[in-house]
Amino acid sequence: MSKHLVVVAGNIGAGKTSLTERIGSRLDWWTGFESVTDNPYLSDFYADMRAWSFHLQVFFLGHRAEQTLKATSSDRSAILDRSMYEDFYIFARALHNLGNLAERDYLAYRSLFDLMTDSLPRPNLLIYLKAPVEVLMERIRRRARNMETGITLEYLSLLDSFYDDWLNDFDSCPVLTIHTDALDYVSQSEHLDTVIERIQDKLAGKEVMDLRGA
């Protein structure tokens, strides 16, 4: 079987970590997750976003690059919870848009991002998890993470619009869009089976149907 590198993208609360965990477990793939508990900048960032946004974004970029190198050096297929592309096209753009990332820092970050993405292997597939922002907001409320208490519907809507902009022009690898409001791959094994079947079909170059209503 061919070795693959798959990245999972999507707004906050879309279900990226849950899907990454389950695919890794089911298919015995190497898994990489976003650095949160061991992130040295996260608490400072939430205390003062303008002062620490550049530092946080650079940390995430380095972390993501390291994960990509580990994934590609593994003898197994790999799946990563969030993509490097989102660091710039979604989150750095949002920070800049909201005035928390200065223009010169934004441009310096863009140069670093371009250099790293041009130098690293591209994924074989990007899985985009999408759900209405109202659904995302309810999931965020239910999981009750302290660092997410300040997330608003307006912020999620802004990110959602940036995802649409980015994916309209994205051509670095094939994209599989999964509408997660219609699926429960956490507790419904048949839903996970459907998702895995679609992923394997997409990696094999087969046509994939929209998963809404599956």
C-alpha positions as a Markdown table, in Angstrom:
| # | Residue | x | y | z |
|---|---|---|---|---|
| 1 | Met | 0.0 | 0.0 | 0.0 |
| 2 | Ser | 1.3 | 3.5 | -0.9 |
| 3 | Lys | 2.3 | 5.8 | 1.9 |
| 4 | His | 0.2 | 9.0 | 2.2 |
| 5 | Leu | 0.4 | 12.3 | 4.0 |
| 6 | Val | -3.1 | 13.7 | 4.8 |
| 7 | Val | -3.9 | 17.0 | 6.6 |
| 8 | Val | -7.2 | 17.9 | 8.2 |
| 9 | Ala | -8.4 | 21.5 | 8.0 |
| 10 | Gly | -11.4 | 23.3 | 9.3 |
| 11 | Asn | -12.8 | 26.0 | 11.6 |
| 12 | Ile | -12.7 | 25.8 | 15.4 |
| 13 | Gly | -15.0 | 23.1 | 16.5 |
| 14 | Ala | -15.3 | 21.3 | 13.1 |
| 15 | Gly | -14.1 | 18.0 | 14.5 |
| 16 | Lys | -10.5 | 17.8 | 13.3 |
| 17 | Thr | -8.9 | 16.2 | 16.4 |
| 18 | Ser | -11.7 | 13.6 | 16.7 |
| 19 | Leu | -11.3 | 12.6 | 13.1 |
| 20 | Thr | -7.5 | 12.5 | 13.2 |
| 21 | Glu | -7.6 | 10.3 | 16.3 |
| 22 | Arg | -10.0 | 7.9 | 14.9 |
| 23 | Ile | -8.4 | 7.6 | 11.5 |
| 24 | Gly | -5.0 | 7.1 | 13.1 |
| 25 | Ser | -6.4 | 4.4 | 15.3 |
| 26 | Arg | -8.4 | 2.6 | 12.6 |
| 27 | Leu | -5.8 | 2.7 | 9.9 |
| 28 | Asp | -2.7 | 2.6 | 12.1 |
| 29 | Trp | -1.5 | 5.9 | 10.7 |
| 30 | Trp | 1.1 | 8.2 | 12.3 |
| 31 | Thr | -0.8 | 11.1 | 13.9 |
| 32 | Gly | 0.2 | 14.7 | 14.6 |
| 33 | Phe | -1.8 | 17.1 | 16.8 |
| 34 | Glu | -1.8 | 20.8 | 17.3 |
| 35 | Ser | 0.5 | 22.0 | 20.2 |
| 36 | Val | -1.7 | 23.4 | 22.9 |
| 37 | Thr | -0.7 | 22.2 | 26.4 |
| 38 | Asp | 3.0 | 22.6 | 25.7 |
| 39 | Asn | 2.7 | 25.8 | 23.7 |
| 40 | Pro | 5.0 | 28.5 | 25.5 |
| 41 | Tyr | 3.1 | 31.4 | 23.9 |
| 42 | Leu | -0.5 | 30.6 | 24.2 |
| 43 | Ser | -1.3 | 32.0 | 27.6 |
| 44 | Asp | 0.6 | 35.2 | 26.8 |
| 45 | Phe | -1.2 | 35.5 | 23.5 |
| 46 | Tyr | -4.6 | 35.3 | 25.1 |
| 47 | Ala | -3.5 | 37.9 | 27.7 |
| 48 | Asp | -2.2 | 40.4 | 25.0 |
| 49 | Met | -2.9 | 39.4 | 21.4 |
| 50 | Arg | -1.2 | 42.4 | 19.8 |
| 51 | Ala | 2.0 | 41.8 | 21.7 |
| 52 | Trp | 2.2 | 38.1 | 21.2 |
| 53 | Ser | 0.4 | 37.2 | 17.9 |
| 54 | Phe | 3.6 | 37.2 | 15.8 |
| 55 | His | 5.5 | 35.0 | 18.3 |
| 56 | Leu | 2.6 | 32.6 | 18.5 |
| 57 | Gln | 2.2 | 32.3 | 14.7 |
| 58 | Val | 5.9 | 31.7 | 14.2 |
| 59 | Phe | 5.8 | 29.0 | 16.9 |
| 60 | Phe | 2.9 | 27.2 | 15.2 |
| 61 | Leu | 4.6 | 27.4 | 11.8 |
| 62 | Gly | 7.8 | 25.8 | 13.2 |
| 63 | His | 5.7 | 23.2 | 15.0 |
| 64 | Arg | 3.8 | 22.4 | 11.9 |
| 65 | Ala | 7.0 | 22.1 | 9.8 |
| 66 | Glu | 8.5 | 19.8 | 12.3 |
| 67 | Gln | 5.4 | 17.6 | 12.3 |
| 68 | Thr | 5.5 | 17.4 | 8.5 |
| 69 | Leu | 9.1 | 16.3 | 8.5 |
| 70 | Lys | 8.3 | 13.6 | 11.2 |
| 71 | Ala | 5.3 | 12.4 | 9.2 |
| 72 | Thr | 7.2 | 12.1 | 5.9 |
| 73 | Ser | 10.1 | 10.3 | 7.6 |
| 74 | Ser | 7.7 | 7.7 | 9.1 |
| 75 | Asp | 7.3 | 4.4 | 7.3 |
| 76 | Arg | 3.6 | 4.7 | 7.8 |
| 77 | Ser | 1.0 | 6.9 | 6.3 |
| 78 | Ala | 0.3 | 10.0 | 8.4 |
| 79 | Ile | -2.6 | 12.3 | 9.2 |
| 80 | Leu | -2.1 | 15.8 | 10.8 |
| 81 | Asp | -4.6 | 17.7 | 12.8 |
| 82 | Arg | -4.7 | 21.1 | 11.0 |
| 83 | Ser | -2.6 | 22.2 | 8.1 |
| 84 | Met | 0.3 | 24.7 | 7.8 |
| 85 | Tyr | -1.7 | 26.5 | 5.1 |
| 86 | Glu | -4.3 | 27.5 | 7.7 |
| 87 | Asp | -1.6 | 29.2 | 9.8 |
| 88 | Phe | -1.3 | 31.9 | 7.2 |
| 89 | Tyr | -4.4 | 32.0 | 5.0 |
| 90 | Ile | -6.8 | 31.7 | 8.0 |
| 91 | Phe | -5.3 | 32.7 | 11.4 |
| 92 | Ala | -2.5 | 35.1 | 10.5 |
| 93 | Arg | -5.0 | 36.8 | 8.1 |
| 94 | Ala | -7.6 | 37.0 | 10.8 |
| 95 | Leu | -5.1 | 38.5 | 13.3 |
| 96 | His | -4.0 | 41.1 | 10.7 |
| 97 | Asn | -7.6 | 41.8 | 9.8 |
| 98 | Leu | -8.5 | 42.5 | 13.4 |
| 99 | Gly | -5.5 | 44.7 | 14.1 |
| 100 | Asn | -3.6 | 42.2 | 16.2 |
| 101 | Leu | -0.8 | 41.6 | 13.8 |
| 102 | Ala | 1.1 | 44.6 | 12.4 |
| 103 | Glu | 1.6 | 45.0 | 8.7 |
| 104 | Arg | 5.4 | 44.5 | 8.8 |
| 105 | Asp | 5.0 | 41.4 | 11.0 |
| 106 | Tyr | 2.3 | 40.1 | 8.7 |
| 107 | Leu | 4.6 | 40.5 | 5.6 |
| 108 | Ala | 7.6 | 39.0 | 7.4 |
| 109 | Tyr | 5.5 | 36.0 | 8.5 |
| 110 | Arg | 4.2 | 35.6 | 4.9 |
| 111 | Ser | 7.8 | 35.4 | 3.6 |
| 112 | Leu | 8.7 | 32.8 | 6.2 |
| 113 | Phe | 5.5 | 30.9 | 5.4 |
| 114 | Asp | 6.2 | 30.9 | 1.6 |
| 115 | Leu | 9.8 | 29.7 | 2.2 |
| 116 | Met | 8.7 | 26.8 | 4.4 |
| 117 | Thr | 5.8 | 25.6 | 2.3 |
| 118 | Asp | 7.9 | 25.7 | -0.8 |
| 119 | Ser | 10.6 | 23.6 | 0.9 |
| 120 | Leu | 8.4 | 21.0 | 2.5 |
| 121 | Pro | 6.6 | 18.0 | 0.9 |
| 122 | Arg | 3.0 | 18.7 | -0.1 |
| 123 | Pro | 0.2 | 16.5 | 1.3 |
| 124 | Asn | -1.5 | 13.9 | -0.8 |
| 125 | Leu | -4.9 | 15.0 | 0.5 |
| 126 | Leu | -6.5 | 17.8 | 2.4 |
| 127 | Ile | -9.6 | 17.0 | 4.3 |
| 128 | Tyr | -11.8 | 20.1 | 4.9 |
| 129 | Leu | -14.3 | 19.7 | 7.7 |
| 130 | Lys | -17.1 | 22.2 | 7.4 |
| 131 | Ala | -20.2 | 23.0 | 9.5 |
| 132 | Pro | -22.5 | 26.0 | 10.0 |
| 133 | Val | -21.0 | 28.5 | 12.4 |
| 134 | Glu | -24.0 | 28.0 | 14.7 |
| 135 | Val | -23.2 | 24.4 | 15.0 |
| 136 | Leu | -19.5 | 25.2 | 15.7 |
| 137 | Met | -20.5 | 27.7 | 18.4 |
| 138 | Glu | -22.6 | 25.1 | 20.1 |
| 139 | Arg | -19.8 | 22.5 | 20.0 |
| 140 | Ile | -17.4 | 25.0 | 21.5 |
| 141 | Arg | -19.9 | 25.8 | 24.2 |
| 142 | Arg | -20.3 | 22.2 | 25.1 |
| 143 | Arg | -16.6 | 21.3 | 25.3 |
| 144 | Ala | -16.0 | 24.4 | 27.6 |
| 145 | Arg | -12.3 | 24.9 | 27.1 |
| 146 | Asn | -11.1 | 28.0 | 29.1 |
| 147 | Met | -9.1 | 29.3 | 26.2 |
| 148 | Glu | -12.1 | 29.3 | 23.9 |
| 149 | Thr | -14.4 | 31.4 | 26.1 |
| 150 | Gly | -13.8 | 34.6 | 24.1 |
| 151 | Ile | -14.7 | 33.0 | 20.7 |
| 152 | Thr | -17.7 | 34.7 | 19.2 |
| 153 | Leu | -20.1 | 33.9 | 16.3 |
| 154 | Glu | -18.7 | 36.9 | 14.5 |
| 155 | Tyr | -15.1 | 35.6 | 14.7 |
| 156 | Leu | -16.1 | 32.1 | 13.5 |
| 157 | Ser | -18.0 | 33.7 | 10.6 |
| 158 | Leu | -14.9 | 35.7 | 9.7 |
| 159 | Leu | -12.8 | 32.5 | 9.7 |
| 160 | Asp | -15.4 | 30.7 | 7.7 |
| 161 | Ser | -15.3 | 33.4 | 5.0 |
| 162 | Phe | -11.4 | 33.1 | 4.9 |
| 163 | Tyr | -11.7 | 29.3 | 4.5 |
| 164 | Asp | -14.0 | 29.9 | 1.5 |
| 165 | Asp | -11.5 | 32.4 | 0.0 |
| 166 | Trp | -8.6 | 30.1 | 0.5 |
| 167 | Leu | -10.1 | 26.9 | -0.8 |
| 168 | Asn | -11.5 | 28.6 | -3.9 |
| 169 | Asp | -7.9 | 29.0 | -5.1 |
| 170 | Phe | -6.2 | 26.0 | -3.4 |
| 171 | Asp | -4.4 | 23.7 | -5.7 |
| 172 | Ser | -1.5 | 22.2 | -3.7 |
| 173 | Cys | -3.3 | 18.8 | -3.4 |
| 174 | Pro | -6.7 | 17.3 | -3.8 |
| 175 | Val | -9.4 | 18.4 | -1.4 |
| 176 | Leu | -12.1 | 16.3 | 0.2 |
| 177 | Thr | -14.9 | 18.4 | 1.8 |
| 178 | Ile | -16.8 | 16.7 | 4.6 |
| 179 | His | -19.9 | 18.4 | 6.1 |
| 180 | Thr | -19.6 | 17.4 | 9.7 |
| 181 | Asp | -23.0 | 18.6 | 10.8 |
| 182 | Ala | -24.5 | 15.6 | 9.0 |
| 183 | Leu | -22.1 | 13.1 | 10.5 |
| 184 | Asp | -21.2 | 11.7 | 13.9 |
| 185 | Tyr | -18.0 | 9.7 | 13.4 |
| 186 | Val | -17.3 | 9.9 | 17.1 |
| 187 | Ser | -20.1 | 7.6 | 18.2 |
| 188 | Gln | -21.5 | 6.2 | 15.0 |
| 189 | Ser | -19.0 | 3.6 | 13.6 |
| 190 | Glu | -20.9 | 3.4 | 10.2 |
| 191 | His | -20.3 | 7.2 | 9.8 |
| 192 | Leu | -16.6 | 6.7 | 10.4 |
| 193 | Asp | -16.6 | 3.8 | 7.9 |
| 194 | Thr | -18.2 | 6.1 | 5.3 |
| 195 | Val | -15.6 | 8.8 | 5.9 |
| 196 | Ile | -12.7 | 6.4 | 5.7 |
| 197 | Glu | -14.1 | 4.9 | 2.4 |
| 198 | Arg | -14.3 | 8.4 | 0.9 |
| 199 | Ile | -10.7 | 9.2 | 2.0 |
| 200 | Gln | -9.4 | 6.0 | 0.5 |
| 201 | Asp | -11.3 | 6.6 | -2.7 |
| 202 | Lys | -9.9 | 10.1 | -3.0 |
| 203 | Leu | -6.4 | 9.0 | -2.4 |
| 204 | Ala | -6.9 | 6.3 | -5.1 |
| 205 | Gly | -8.1 | 9.0 | -7.5 |
| 206 | Lys | -11.7 | 7.9 | -7.5 |
| 207 | Glu | -14.6 | 10.4 | -7.7 |
| 208 | Val | -16.0 | 11.2 | -4.2 |
| 209 | Met | -19.6 | 12.2 | -3.4 |
| 210 | Asp | -20.7 | 15.0 | -1.1 |
| 211 | Leu | -21.1 | 13.5 | 2.4 |
| 212 | Arg | -24.1 | 15.5 | 3.5 |
| 213 | Gly | -26.9 | 13.2 | 4.2 |
| 214 | Ala | -24.6 | 10.2 | 4.5 |
